[in-house]
Amino acid sequence: MLKKTYLTTLLLFFLVTVYIIYYFCYLFPKDIKQYQQDLDQSKKITPSQAEISPATQIRNRVQKDLWHFNGSQRLHYQIRSDHSTLLITSSHHKISLQESMDNVVCMIQDKLYEDASHHPLQQLKILSAAHGIYNFNNHHFQADHVFINFYTMGGLALPENLPNQQADLQGIAKTASFTFANQGLCFHAEKFKAQLHTMDPL
């Protein structure tokens, strides 16, 4: 009799255990439907949560200096601006940095060399514009209505101030842009109207 009661109790315990496991582990259709609804809702919410409000930073007396080795030559590129606004935005987990610059002057060394007397010389172009935009993501600068001057000057360092001497070539471009890359600077001027200066005849 005792043995029969023990077996009955053991059987009931086993059935209850199986029922509990089944209840907690089995996915009912309503559970699957609720899970799918929650998943769809999270997909709708995630993009908006990933967006970050744009942030701005005001800067004054901005100067950017970059160098590039072209063979044995160490070329210097410089961008100056009286004041600028740095805009930081984020979309789809990607951050974008763009700087809007006012009263911009860009100095670009094209070539460093020596004359016959071994005096150091540099070929230089200087861009100036009322406004320009520099994109940090692709290191690209662009401006409209750009004054461009080409110089041949002594020395290997960029001048601290704009040269007083007459440019070898000068003109105005509708737009001018350049991109810094591993292979150097890629420069482009659109609709450039130039004026060549030559020495007056004796």
Summary of the structure (lengths in Angstrom):
residues: 202
radius of gyration: 34.5
end to end distance: 136.8
largest distance: 136.8
contacts: 486
relative contact order: 0.11
helix: 23%
strand: 56%
